[in-house]
Amino acid sequence: MATVPKKRGLEMKKTLALLTVIFLAGLIANLQIADAQPFLGGPPPAKCNGTPVLKNLTVTPETTWAPANKTLKINITGTVEVAPGCGVSGNYSMDSNAGTMAGDFDITSEGDFAIAIPVNVSKEGKEKGGTNYNGELTVVDMLGSKTSQTFSVSVAHDRSK
């Protein structure tokens, strides 16, 4: 078995000790970032207070007609009002004749969001005026406070109604 000369072994130990100090200094610096505290198991930032608010919700189209078995895009835009620096995430769910669709959506640092949900249109609904697609948007801040808002889109069975 080969041996490492004593001088070289001492240099390797010093290098390892220096790398350990740099690594630990980096960890300590990261622990001092207030926004990282909830993710590191520390107390939540004081910035998160109150419940996020959904504002300016726009759903297009609200009422439409589309040929059977065609894909219709439901576009939803709006704004989430939350305390500055408090992270927030969003998700949606929507019931249709094909089942429940669900997904997450991104919210910009300004609080704006835009979602495009593809829906396969069916004319099999039993509602006299058409088929209603009902959904819900939910936003949650980093403390777990959440708010929801429902939406609905009506697709007529024929163009005469």
KOLMAR-535489 format. One record per residue: x, y, z of N, C-alpha, C, O in turn; residue in three letters. Coordinates in nm, 4 decimals, decimal comma, m for minus. Each point is the difference from the previous one (the first is absolute). Layout:
<nukes>
<nuke <X Y Z> <X Y Z> <X Y Z> <X Y Z> 'Ala'>;
...
</nukes>
This chain:
<nukes>
<nuke <0,0843 m0,1174 0,0000> <m0,0843 0,1174 0,0000> <0,0890 0,1239 0,0000> <0,0983 0,0086 0,0736> 'Met'>;
<nuke <m0,1359 0,0869 m0,1583> <0,0786 0,1227 m0,0126> <m0,0296 0,0921 0,1170> <m0,1123 0,0048 0,0504> 'Ala'>;
<nuke <0,2140 0,0677 m0,0082> <m0,0187 0,0959 0,1087> <0,0170 0,1401 m0,0550> <0,0727 0,0224 m0,0968> 'Thr'>;
<nuke <m0,1413 0,0717 0,1606> <0,0086 0,1398 m0,0390> <0,1096 0,0631 0,0849> <0,0023 m0,0177 0,1218> 'Val'>;
<nuke <0,0881 0,0910 m0,1853> <0,1033 0,0671 0,0802> <m0,0652 0,0905 0,1043> <m0,1067 0,0567 m0,0236> 'Pro'>;
<nuke <0,1735 m0,0436 0,1416> <m0,0563 0,0770 0,1105> <m0,0314 0,1437 m0,0396> <m0,1031 0,0538 0,0403> 'Lys'>;
<nuke <0,1892 0,0083 m0,1177> <m0,0201 0,1389 m0,0388> <m0,1266 0,0130 m0,0852> <m0,0804 0,0910 0,0203> 'Lys'>;
<nuke <0,0640 m0,1818 m0,1145> <m0,1179 0,0041 m0,0871> <m0,1274 m0,0311 0,0796> <m0,1042 0,0603 m0,0256> 'Arg'>;
<nuke <0,1111 m0,1527 0,1208> <m0,1151 m0,0321 0,0837> <m0,0436 0,1192 0,0838> <m0,1198 0,0213 0,0190> 'Gly'>;
<nuke <0,2143 0,0562 0,0310> <m0,0305 0,1194 0,0782> <m0,0680 0,1043 m0,0880> <m0,0945 0,0654 0,0440> 'Leu'>;
<nuke <0,1409 m0,0488 m0,1667> <m0,0630 0,0947 m0,0943> <m0,1440 m0,0418 m0,0294> <m0,0887 0,0848 m0,0099> 'Glu'>;
<nuke <0,0659 m0,2141 m0,0039> <m0,1351 m0,0492 m0,0289> <m0,0928 0,0264 0,1191> <m0,1160 0,0366 m0,0188> 'Met'>;
<nuke <0,1670 m0,0550 0,1414> <m0,0814 0,0267 0,1187> <m0,0351 0,1475 0,0106> <m0,1129 0,0344 0,0350> 'Lys'>;
<nuke <0,2096 0,0542 m0,0651> <m0,0255 0,1439 0,0040> <m0,1044 0,0389 m0,1047> <m0,0880 0,0817 0,0271> 'Lys'>;
<nuke <0,0980 m0,1401 m0,1463> <m0,0958 0,0290 m0,1066> <m0,1394 m0,0459 0,0398> <m0,0979 0,0716 m0,0215> 'Thr'>;
<nuke <0,0886 m0,1895 0,0787> <m0,1288 m0,0522 0,0440> <m0,0590 0,0877 0,1105> <m0,1201 0,0269 m0,0003> 'Leu'>;
<nuke <0,2029 0,0176 0,0944> <m0,0467 0,0868 0,1079> <m0,0507 0,1323 m0,0567> <m0,1031 0,0503 0,0447> 'Ala'>;
<nuke <0,1735 0,0067 m0,1423> <m0,0408 0,1263 m0,0621> <m0,1336 m0,0171 m0,0734> <m0,0876 0,0859 0,0104> 'Leu'>;
<nuke <0,0719 m0,1946 m0,0834> <m0,1259 m0,0251 m0,0708> <m0,1154 m0,0183 0,0983> <m0,1119 0,0431 m0,0279> 'Leu'>;
<nuke <0,1371 m0,1058 0,1413> <m0,1028 m0,0187 0,1016> <m0,0439 0,1350 0,0565> <m0,1194 0,0233 0,0192> 'Thr'>;
<nuke <0,2145 0,0649 0,0074> <m0,0318 0,1333 0,0525> <m0,0825 0,0782 m0,1025> <m0,0976 0,0653 0,0371> 'Val'>;
<nuke <0,1347 m0,0709 m0,1639> <m0,0748 0,0705 m0,1054> <m0,1419 m0,0550 m0,0087> <m0,0956 0,0767 m0,0108> 'Ile'>;
<nuke <0,0816 m0,2073 0,0153> <m0,1323 m0,0628 m0,0062> <m0,0865 0,0453 0,1176> <m0,1153 0,0385 m0,0195> 'Phe'>;
<nuke <0,1698 m0,0426 0,1409> <m0,0769 0,0400 0,1182> <m0,0355 0,1481 m0,0045> <m0,1097 0,0377 0,0414> 'Leu'>;
<nuke <0,1989 0,0463 m0,0901> <m0,0293 0,1435 m0,0122> <m0,1163 0,0212 m0,0967> <m0,0858 0,0850 0,0236> 'Ala'>;
<nuke <0,0829 m0,1617 m0,1316> <m0,1111 0,0092 m0,0953> <m0,1320 m0,0402 0,0627> <m0,1021 0,0643 m0,0242> 'Gly'>;
<nuke <0,1027 m0,1700 0,1047> <m0,1220 m0,0430 0,0692> <m0,0498 0,1071 0,0957> <m0,1196 0,0290 0,0043> 'Leu'>;
<nuke <0,2101 0,0295 0,0719> <m0,0384 0,1039 0,0958> <m0,0577 0,1209 m0,0731> <m0,0987 0,0579 0,0453> 'Ile'>;
<nuke <0,1586 m0,0192 m0,1574> <m0,0508 0,1133 m0,0781> <m0,1411 m0,0297 m0,0505> <m0,0865 0,0875 0,0027> 'Ala'>;
<nuke <0,0634 m0,2085 m0,0479> <m0,1338 m0,0360 m0,0486> <m0,1028 0,0017 0,1118> <m0,1155 0,0354 m0,0236> 'Asn'>;
<nuke <0,1543 m0,0725 0,1439> <m0,0937 m0,0011 0,1118> <m0,0426 0,1407 0,0393> <m0,1028 0,0175 0,0654> 'Leu'>;
<nuke <0,1806 0,0828 m0,1046> <m0,0314 0,1369 0,0370> <m0,0931 0,0682 m0,0997> <m0,0383 0,1149 0,0221> 'Gln'>;
<nuke <0,0012 m0,1807 m0,1297> <m0,0921 0,0581 m0,0969> <m0,1413 m0,0184 0,0526> <m0,0454 m0,1135 0,0152> 'Ile'>;
<nuke <m0,0248 0,2216 0,0127> <m0,1324 m0,0075 0,0637> <m0,0995 m0,0794 m0,0828> <m0,0771 m0,0782 0,0555> 'Ala'>;
<nuke <0,0768 0,0962 m0,1871> <m0,0979 m0,0689 m0,0831> <0,0242 m0,1495 m0,0054> <m0,0905 m0,0747 m0,0371> 'Asp'>;
<nuke <0,2088 0,0285 0,0726> <0,0303 m0,1427 m0,0056> <m0,0394 m0,0710 0,1293> <m0,0041 m0,1230 0,0038> 'Ala'>;
<nuke <m0,0248 0,1983 0,1015> <m0,0266 m0,0608 0,1285> <m0,1110 m0,1053 m0,0011> <0,0188 m0,1064 0,0589> 'Gln'>;
<nuke <m0,1350 0,1312 m0,1240> <m0,1038 m0,1044 0,0037> <0,0451 m0,1290 m0,0671> <m0,0439 m0,1084 0,0386> 'Pro'>;
<nuke <0,1300 0,1187 m0,1373> <0,0460 m0,1179 m0,0712> <0,1097 m0,0727 0,0770> <0,0294 m0,1162 m0,0279> 'Phe'>;
<nuke <0,0309 0,1845 0,1246> <0,1060 m0,0603 0,0795> <m0,0503 m0,0392 0,1379> <0,0792 m0,0378 0,0864> 'Leu'>;
<nuke <m0,2097 0,0464 m0,0648> <m0,0577 m0,0405 0,1272> <m0,0019 0,1091 0,1040> <m0,0354 m0,0258 0,1150> 'Gly'>;
<nuke <0,0724 0,1478 m0,1518> <0,0001 0,1110 0,0945> <m0,1356 0,0674 0,0042> <m0,0948 m0,0460 m0,0637> 'Gly'>;
<nuke <0,0850 0,1554 0,1390> <m0,1276 0,0707 0,0096> <m0,0350 0,0660 m0,1337> <0,0901 0,0374 m0,0752> 'Pro'>;
<nuke <m0,2188 m0,0227 0,0445> <m0,0400 0,0640 m0,1246> <0,0319 0,1491 0,0030> <0,0069 0,0600 0,1073> 'Pro'>;
<nuke <0,0125 m0,0005 m0,2235> <0,0289 0,1431 m0,0014> <m0,1219 0,0797 0,0459> <m0,1139 m0,0389 m0,0257> 'Pro'>;
<nuke <0,1390 0,1502 0,0935> <m0,1085 0,0843 0,0487> <m0,0756 0,0640 m0,1159> <m0,1095 0,0530 0,0195> 'Ala'>;
<nuke <0,1667 m0,0571 m0,1405> <m0,0631 0,0615 m0,1168> <m0,1336 m0,0642 m0,0340> <m0,0883 0,0664 m0,0542> 'Lys'>;
<nuke <0,0723 m0,1934 0,0848> <m0,1243 m0,0706 m0,0340> <m0,1023 0,0264 0,1088> <0,0064 m0,0578 0,1085> 'Cys'>;
<nuke <m0,0998 0,1449 m0,1386> <m0,1075 0,0266 0,0951> <m0,1291 0,0148 m0,0789> <m0,0031 0,0661 m0,1038> 'Asn'>;
<nuke <m0,1001 m0,1261 0,1519> <m0,1273 0,0058 m0,0710> <m0,0137 m0,1139 m0,0984> <0,0845 m0,0893 m0,0062> 'Gly'>;
<nuke <m0,1907 0,0936 m0,0697> <m0,0326 m0,1036 m0,0967> <0,0175 0,0562 m0,1407> <m0,0371 0,1148 m0,0244> 'Thr'>;
<nuke <0,0926 m0,1925 m0,0689> <0,0104 0,0502 m0,1370> <m0,1396 0,0279 m0,0568> <m0,0970 m0,0666 0,0361> 'Pro'>;
<nuke <0,0884 0,1649 m0,1247> <m0,1284 0,0391 m0,0575> <0,0068 m0,0155 m0,1516> <0,0942 0,0476 m0,0635> 'Val'>;
<nuke <m0,1946 m0,1145 0,0051> <m0,0126 m0,0104 m0,1455> <m0,0792 0,1202 m0,0490> <m0,1099 0,0263 0,0487> 'Leu'>;
<nuke <0,1662 0,0476 m0,1462> <m0,0670 0,1197 m0,0517> <m0,0007 m0,0021 m0,1526> <0,0801 m0,0688 m0,0633> 'Lys'>;
<nuke <m0,1710 0,1443 0,0068> <m0,0078 0,0217 m0,1454> <m0,0062 m0,1305 m0,0790> <0,0619 m0,0113 m0,1058> 'Asn'>;
<nuke <m0,1354 m0,0867 0,1561> <m0,0107 m0,1289 m0,0678> <m0,0825 0,0158 m0,1280> <m0,1133 0,0479 0,0038> 'Leu'>;
<nuke <0,1712 m0,0885 m0,1164> <m0,0677 0,0041 m0,1287> <0,0054 m0,1384 m0,0618> <0,1070 m0,0597 m0,0119> 'Thr'>;
<nuke <m0,2248 0,0083 m0,0279> <m0,0100 m0,1309 m0,0637> <m0,0559 0,0216 m0,1399> <m0,1078 0,0574 m0,0157> 'Val'>;
<nuke <0,1803 m0,1030 m0,0859> <m0,0486 0,0132 m0,1384> <0,0161 m0,1335 m0,0709> <0,1048 m0,0634 0,0124> 'Thr'>;
<nuke <m0,2027 0,0203 m0,0840> <m0,1343 0,0582 m0,0057> <m0,0813 m0,0469 0,1199> <0,0264 m0,1070 0,0549> 'Pro'>;
<nuke <m0,1249 0,1862 m0,0139> <m0,0908 m0,0437 0,1061> <m0,1125 m0,0842 m0,0585> <m0,0459 m0,0958 0,0624> 'Glu'>;
<nuke <0,0018 0,1320 m0,1826> <m0,1028 m0,0742 m0,0716> <0,0455 m0,0123 m0,1446> <0,0462 0,0977 m0,0590> 'Thr'>;
<nuke <m0,0587 m0,2158 0,0019> <0,0449 m0,0199 m0,1373> <m0,0702 m0,1193 m0,0624> <m0,0765 m0,0710 0,0655> 'Thr'>;
<nuke <0,1036 0,0512 m0,1903> <m0,0428 m0,1186 m0,0726> <0,1250 m0,0567 m0,0656> <0,0854 0,0749 m0,0474> 'Trp'>;
<nuke <m0,0750 m0,2042 0,0449> <0,1133 m0,0636 m0,0685> <m0,0491 m0,1331 m0,0562> <m0,0873 m0,0633 0,0593> 'Ala'>;
<nuke <0,1415 0,0206 m0,1716> <m0,0395 m0,1302 m0,0550> <0,0353 m0,1122 0,0971> <0,0953 0,0109 0,0772> 'Pro'>;
<nuke <m0,1726 m0,1180 m0,0820> <0,0249 m0,1151 0,0872> <0,1385 m0,0574 m0,0261> <0,0496 0,0009 m0,1126> 'Ala'>;
<nuke <0,0107 m0,0502 0,2185> <0,1309 m0,0656 m0,0038> <0,1117 0,0902 m0,0514> <0,0979 m0,0485 m0,0569> 'Asn'>;
<nuke <m0,1118 0,1766 0,0762> <0,1053 0,0956 m0,0329> <0,0563 0,0558 0,1298> <m0,0682 0,0024 0,1024> 'Lys'>;
<nuke <0,1916 0,0418 m0,1073> <0,0624 0,0561 0,1189> <m0,0271 0,1504 0,0071> <0,0217 0,0735 m0,0964> 'Thr'>;
<nuke <m0,0685 m0,0311 0,2103> <m0,0271 0,1404 0,0278> <0,0971 0,0432 0,1093> <0,0184 m0,0714 0,0986> 'Leu'>;
<nuke <0,0436 0,1875 m0,1153> <0,0901 0,0500 0,1046> <m0,0746 0,0987 0,0877> <m0,0578 0,0973 m0,0485> 'Lys'>;
<nuke <0,0600 m0,1232 0,1760> <m0,0564 0,0914 0,0978> <0,1170 0,0789 0,0572> <0,0918 m0,0571 0,0590> 'Ile'>;
<nuke <m0,0958 0,1882 m0,0768> <0,1074 0,0882 0,0462> <m0,0432 0,0721 0,1260> <m0,1076 0,0596 0,0055> 'Asn'>;
<nuke <0,1923 m0,0656 0,0951> <m0,0292 0,0651 0,1277> <0,1193 0,0885 0,0355> <0,1146 m0,0450 0,0000> 'Ile'>;
<nuke <m0,1434 0,1709 0,0299> <0,1043 0,0925 0,0439> <m0,0449 0,0676 0,1280> <m0,1191 0,0048 0,0304> 'Thr'>;
<nuke <0,2139 0,0466 0,0434> <m0,0326 0,0705 0,1229> <0,1243 0,0422 0,0739> <0,1117 m0,0085 m0,0512> 'Gly'>;
<nuke <m0,1332 0,0540 0,1717> <0,1081 0,0488 0,0848> <m0,0181 m0,0562 0,1401> <m0,1119 m0,0145 0,0494> 'Thr'>;
<nuke <0,2235 m0,0165 0,0127> <m0,0005 m0,0435 0,1400> <0,0639 0,1114 0,0813> <0,1116 0,0433 m0,0290> 'Val'>;
<nuke <m0,1823 0,0023 0,1301> <0,0525 0,1027 0,0887> <0,0502 m0,0687 0,1263> <m0,0753 m0,0668 0,0708> 'Glu'>;
<nuke <0,2045 0,0848 m0,0442> <0,0620 m0,0626 0,1163> <0,1084 0,0948 0,0509> <0,0500 0,0828 m0,0762> 'Val'>;
<nuke <m0,0137 m0,0934 0,2019> <0,1029 0,0860 0,0569> <0,1302 m0,0145 m0,0787> <0,0375 m0,1115 m0,0363> 'Ala'>;
<nuke <0,0321 0,2222 0,0092> <0,1263 m0,0075 m0,0748> <0,0989 m0,0948 0,0673> <0,0177 0,0027 0,1218> 'Pro'>;
<nuke <0,0462 m0,0865 m0,2032> <0,0994 m0,0934 0,0509> <m0,0568 m0,1303 0,0523> <0,0753 m0,0896 0,0383> 'Gly'>;
<nuke <m0,2066 0,0779 m0,0360> <m0,0629 m0,1234 0,0470> <m0,0308 m0,0854 m0,1222> <m0,0796 0,0401 m0,0849> 'Cys'>;
<nuke <0,1411 m0,1564 0,0748> <m0,0195 m0,0876 m0,1151> <m0,1418 m0,0533 m0,0075> <m0,0654 m0,0203 0,1024> 'Gly'>;
<nuke <0,0182 m0,0022 m0,2247> <m0,1357 m0,0497 m0,0204> <m0,0007 m0,0963 m0,1181> <0,0756 0,0180 m0,0955> 'Val'>;
<nuke <m0,1605 m0,1198 0,1019> <m0,0139 m0,0955 m0,1103> <m0,1477 m0,0152 m0,0328> <m0,0860 0,0310 0,0824> 'Ser'>;
<nuke <0,0567 m0,0788 m0,2031> <m0,1393 m0,0131 m0,0411> <m0,0282 m0,1331 m0,0661> <0,0886 m0,0618 m0,0591> 'Gly'>;
<nuke <m0,2144 0,0178 0,0698> <m0,0444 m0,1206 m0,0692> <m0,1456 0,0161 m0,0403> <m0,0720 0,0841 0,0539> 'Asn'>;
<nuke <0,0298 m0,1662 m0,1495> <m0,1388 0,0034 m0,0449> <m0,0537 m0,1417 m0,0093> <0,0754 m0,0967 m0,0110> 'Tyr'>;
<nuke <m0,2074 0,0868 0,0157> <m0,0681 m0,1253 m0,0303> <m0,1267 0,0369 m0,0755> <m0,0606 0,1041 0,0257> 'Ser'>;
<nuke <0,0209 m0,1905 m0,1194> <m0,1193 0,0268 m0,0794> <m0,0672 m0,1318 m0,0332> <0,0636 m0,0937 m0,0482> 'Met'>;
<nuke <m0,1935 0,0881 0,0749> <m0,0785 m0,1190 m0,0309> <m0,0567 0,0115 m0,1400> <m0,0525 0,1045 m0,0384> 'Asp'>;
<nuke <0,0632 m0,2119 m0,0374> <m0,0576 m0,0046 m0,1337> <m0,0560 m0,1397 m0,0217> <0,0120 m0,0874 0,0859> 'Ser'>;
<nuke <m0,0726 0,0681 m0,2006> <m0,0557 m0,1316 m0,0307> <0,1102 m0,1054 m0,0118> <m0,0288 m0,1195 0,0073> 'Asn'>;
<nuke <0,1518 0,1606 m0,0250> <0,1117 m0,0933 m0,0105> <0,0644 m0,0270 0,1360> <0,0968 m0,0754 0,0090> 'Ala'>;
<nuke <m0,1500 0,1363 0,0960> <0,0579 m0,0181 0,1325> <0,0522 0,1315 0,0543> <m0,0320 0,1068 m0,0523> 'Gly'>;
<nuke <0,1108 m0,1145 0,1551> <0,0569 0,1200 0,0620> <0,1402 0,0232 m0,0534> <0,0839 m0,0901 m0,0010> 'Thr'>;
<nuke <m0,0606 0,2121 m0,0430> <0,1333 0,0412 m0,0435> <0,0581 0,0870 0,1094> <m0,0720 0,0776 0,0629> 'Met'>;
<nuke <0,2003 m0,0897 m0,0400> <0,0640 0,0802 0,1039> <0,1435 0,0291 m0,0403> <0,0604 m0,0738 m0,0778> 'Ala'>;
<nuke <m0,0076 0,1814 0,1314> <0,1385 0,0351 m0,0277> <0,0429 0,1198 0,0824> <m0,0804 0,0624 0,0692> 'Gly'>;
<nuke <0,2070 m0,0319 m0,0780> <0,0571 0,1159 0,0683> <0,0168 0,1122 m0,1007> <0,0040 m0,0242 m0,1206> 'Asp'>;
<nuke <0,0057 0,1469 0,1701> <0,0302 0,1125 m0,0881> <0,0992 0,0928 0,0673> <0,0077 0,0089 0,1225> 'Phe'>;
<nuke <0,0684 0,0601 m0,2072> <0,1030 0,0915 0,0481> <m0,0592 0,1369 0,0290> <m0,0929 0,0450 m0,0671> 'Asp'>;
<nuke <0,1478 0,0194 0,1672> <m0,0389 0,1356 0,0371> <0,1265 0,0846 m0,0047> <0,1002 m0,0341 0,0628> 'Ile'>;
<nuke <m0,1047 0,1451 m0,1375> <0,1179 0,0857 m0,0130> <0,0291 0,0703 0,1321> <m0,0821 m0,0020 0,0918> 'Thr'>;
<nuke <0,1994 0,0642 m0,0830> <0,0358 0,0730 0,1214> <m0,0923 0,1201 0,0221> <m0,0113 0,0501 0,1118> 'Ser'>;
<nuke <m0,0553 m0,0036 m0,2197> <m0,0972 0,1090 0,0132> <m0,1377 m0,0526 0,0409> <m0,0896 0,0791 0,0294> 'Glu'>;
<nuke <0,0715 m0,2122 m0,0271> <m0,1263 m0,0593 0,0411> <m0,0920 m0,0388 m0,1145> <m0,1106 m0,0482 0,0248> 'Gly'>;
<nuke <0,1527 0,0676 m0,1496> <m0,0852 m0,0316 m0,1151> <0,0116 m0,1470 m0,0382> <0,1032 m0,0635 0,0220> 'Asp'>;
<nuke <m0,2110 0,0105 m0,0796> <0,0037 m0,1362 m0,0517> <m0,0884 m0,0110 m0,1236> <m0,0920 0,0795 m0,0192> 'Phe'>;
<nuke <0,1207 m0,1781 m0,0636> <m0,0790 m0,0306 m0,1196> <0,0019 m0,1516 m0,0182> <0,1058 m0,0628 0,0028> 'Ala'>;
<nuke <m0,2239 0,0055 m0,0213> <m0,0137 m0,1453 m0,0151> <m0,0781 m0,0262 m0,1279> <m0,0945 0,0729 m0,0303> 'Ile'>;
<nuke <0,1318 m0,1748 m0,0447> <m0,0762 m0,0465 m0,1158> <m0,0311 m0,1477 0,0233> <0,0900 m0,0841 m0,0011> 'Ala'>;
<nuke <m0,2173 0,0534 0,0222> <m0,0415 m0,1370 0,0290> <m0,0677 m0,0577 m0,1246> <m0,1045 0,0504 m0,0411> 'Ile'>;
<nuke <0,1614 m0,1546 m0,0197> <m0,0646 m0,0615 m0,1166> <m0,1126 m0,0937 0,0451> <0,0182 m0,0831 0,0890> 'Pro'>;
<nuke <m0,1343 0,0984 m0,1524> <m0,1163 m0,0819 0,0341> <m0,0509 m0,0659 m0,1266> <m0,0220 0,0674 m0,1006> 'Val'>;
<nuke <0,0030 m0,1984 0,1046> <m0,0586 m0,0711 m0,1128> <m0,1522 0,0136 0,0113> <m0,0602 m0,0534 0,0932> 'Asn'>;
<nuke <m0,0016 0,1245 m0,1872> <m0,1427 0,0301 0,0058> <m0,0818 m0,1225 m0,0368> <0,0292 m0,0705 m0,0965> 'Val'>;
<nuke <m0,1332 0,0471 0,1769> <m0,0923 m0,1096 m0,0271> <m0,1408 0,0569 m0,0052> <m0,0317 0,0944 0,0723> 'Ser'>;
<nuke <m0,0513 m0,1502 m0,1557> <m0,1401 0,0433 m0,0087> <m0,0903 m0,0994 0,0721> <m0,1207 m0,0027 m0,0239> 'Lys'>;
<nuke <0,1771 m0,0772 0,1102> <m0,0768 m0,1052 0,0673> <m0,0647 0,0463 0,1291> <m0,0688 m0,0787 0,0651> 'Glu'>;
<nuke <0,0882 0,2023 m0,0264> <m0,0574 0,0478 0,1249> <m0,1511 m0,0032 m0,0015> <m0,0619 0,0140 m0,1055> 'Gly'>;
<nuke <0,0024 m0,0323 0,2218> <m0,1454 m0,0078 0,0101> <m0,0626 0,1359 0,0297> <m0,1224 0,0132 m0,0007> 'Lys'>;
<nuke <0,2053 0,0878 0,0267> <m0,0541 0,1324 0,0266> <m0,0660 0,0526 m0,1272> <0,0536 m0,0150 m0,1099> 'Glu'>;
<nuke <m0,1701 0,0764 0,1262> <m0,0767 0,0457 m0,1156> <0,0770 0,1034 m0,0835> <m0,0016 m0,0068 m0,1229> 'Lys'>;
<nuke <0,0673 0,0999 0,1871> <0,0679 0,1069 m0,0726> <0,1426 m0,0319 m0,0415> <0,0601 0,0774 m0,0745> 'Gly'>;
<nuke <m0,0048 m0,1871 0,1196> <0,1378 m0,0337 m0,0333> <0,0705 m0,0674 0,1158> <m0,0634 m0,0469 0,0945> 'Gly'>;
<nuke <0,1938 0,0427 m0,1030> <0,0811 m0,0641 0,1032> <0,0748 0,1071 0,0780> <0,0596 0,0904 m0,0585> 'Thr'>;
<nuke <m0,0632 m0,1011 0,1901> <0,0730 0,0931 0,0853> <0,1276 m0,0662 0,0508> <m0,0009 m0,1145 0,0453> 'Asn'>;
<nuke <0,1092 0,1886 m0,0538> <0,1284 m0,0439 0,0532> <0,0284 0,0882 0,1214> <0,0176 0,1210 m0,0140> 'Tyr'>;
<nuke <m0,0132 m0,1808 0,1326> <0,0194 0,0746 0,1240> <0,1383 m0,0277 0,0562> <0,0477 m0,1135 m0,0007> 'Asn'>;
<nuke <0,0163 0,2200 0,0498> <0,1344 m0,0171 0,0527> <0,0272 0,0886 0,1193> <m0,0837 0,0800 0,0418> 'Gly'>;
<nuke <0,2035 m0,0966 0,0119> <0,0419 0,0770 0,1162> <0,1491 0,0285 m0,0087> <0,0801 m0,0878 m0,0320> 'Glu'>;
<nuke <m0,0447 0,2119 0,0608> <0,1404 0,0409 0,0125> <0,0309 0,0138 0,1479> <m0,0817 0,0514 0,0764> 'Leu'>;
<nuke <0,1996 m0,0970 m0,0358> <0,0428 0,0125 0,1387> <0,1419 0,0541 0,0020> <0,0853 m0,0457 m0,0761> 'Thr'>;
<nuke <m0,0595 0,1431 0,1633> <0,1358 0,0504 0,0203> <0,0349 m0,0179 0,1471> <m0,0835 0,0188 0,0885> 'Val'>;
<nuke <0,2103 m0,0558 m0,0645> <0,0483 m0,0296 0,1350> <0,1310 0,0736 0,0215> <0,0897 m0,0068 m0,0839> 'Val'>;
<nuke <m0,0781 0,0779 0,1971> <0,1280 0,0661 0,0283> <0,0914 m0,0957 0,0766> <m0,0400 m0,1114 0,0337> 'Asp'>;
<nuke <0,1620 0,1553 m0,0067> <0,0991 m0,0896 0,0596> <m0,0300 m0,0366 0,1452> <0,0677 m0,0857 0,0569> 'Met'>;
<nuke <m0,1680 0,1492 0,0039> <m0,0420 m0,0386 0,1346> <m0,1170 m0,0971 m0,0034> <m0,0402 m0,0535 0,1033> 'Leu'>;
<nuke <m0,0144 0,0309 m0,2229> <m0,1131 m0,0904 m0,0125> <m0,1348 0,0702 m0,0046> <m0,1028 m0,0662 m0,0140> 'Gly'>;
<nuke <0,1005 0,2001 0,0256> <m0,1258 0,0738 m0,0126> <m0,0449 m0,0093 m0,1448> <0,0799 0,0190 m0,0917> 'Ser'>;
<nuke <m0,2092 m0,0486 0,0709> <m0,0446 m0,0165 m0,1380> <m0,1356 0,0643 m0,0217> <m0,0755 0,0268 0,0935> 'Lys'>;
<nuke <0,0480 m0,0034 m0,2205> <m0,1285 0,0515 m0,0426> <m0,0354 m0,0653 m0,1329> <0,0879 m0,0375 m0,0776> 'Thr'>;
<nuke <m0,2174 0,0245 0,0528> <m0,0464 m0,0644 m0,1232> <m0,1088 0,0839 m0,0647> <m0,0688 0,0774 0,0665> 'Ser'>;
<nuke <0,0543 m0,0940 m0,1969> <m0,1083 0,0651 m0,0724> <m0,0475 m0,0952 m0,1091> <0,0808 m0,0632 m0,0680> 'Gln'>;
<nuke <m0,2130 0,0536 0,0518> <m0,0559 m0,0900 m0,1001> <m0,0208 0,0727 m0,1320> <m0,0083 0,1227 m0,0050> 'Thr'>;
<nuke <0,0002 m0,2019 m0,1024> <m0,0307 0,0547 m0,1325> <m0,0837 m0,1017 m0,0747> <m0,0059 m0,1172 0,0370> 'Phe'>;
<nuke <m0,0593 0,1639 m0,1435> <m0,0865 m0,0870 m0,0781> <0,0052 0,0420 m0,1468> <0,0080 0,1187 m0,0318> 'Ser'>;
<nuke <m0,0128 m0,2176 m0,0562> <m0,0072 0,0243 m0,1444> <m0,1161 m0,0833 m0,0527> <m0,0116 m0,1186 0,0311> 'Val'>;
<nuke <m0,0738 0,1810 m0,1108> <m0,1151 m0,0686 m0,0571> <0,0221 m0,0181 m0,1501> <0,0289 0,0961 m0,0713> 'Ser'>;
<nuke <m0,0427 m0,2202 0,0240> <0,0143 m0,0306 m0,1423> <m0,1367 m0,0460 m0,0511> <m0,0509 m0,1046 0,0402> 'Val'>;
<nuke <m0,0078 0,1856 m0,1306> <m0,1323 m0,0309 m0,0535> <0,0052 m0,1265 m0,0859> <0,1007 m0,0286 m0,0647> 'Ala'>;
<nuke <m0,2120 m0,0472 0,0655> <m0,0069 m0,1210 m0,0837> <m0,0167 0,0333 m0,1469> <0,0456 m0,0743 m0,0870> 'His'>;
<nuke <m0,1106 0,1852 0,0599> <m0,0115 0,0430 m0,1397> <0,0008 0,1525 m0,0042> <m0,0101 0,0648 0,1042> 'Asp'>;
<nuke <0,0219 m0,0077 m0,2218> <0,0142 0,1451 m0,0134> <m0,1307 0,0751 0,0155> <0,0011 0,1228 0,0096> 'Arg'>;
<nuke <m0,1116 m0,1911 m0,0069> <m0,1294 0,0692 0,0066> <m0,0333 0,0444 0,1426> <m0,0947 0,0764 0,0189> 'Ser'>;
<nuke <0,1681 m0,1210 0,0799> <m0,0337 0,0340 0,1390> <0,0980 0,0954 0,0600> <m0,0144 0,0384 0,1161> 'Lys'>;
</nukes>
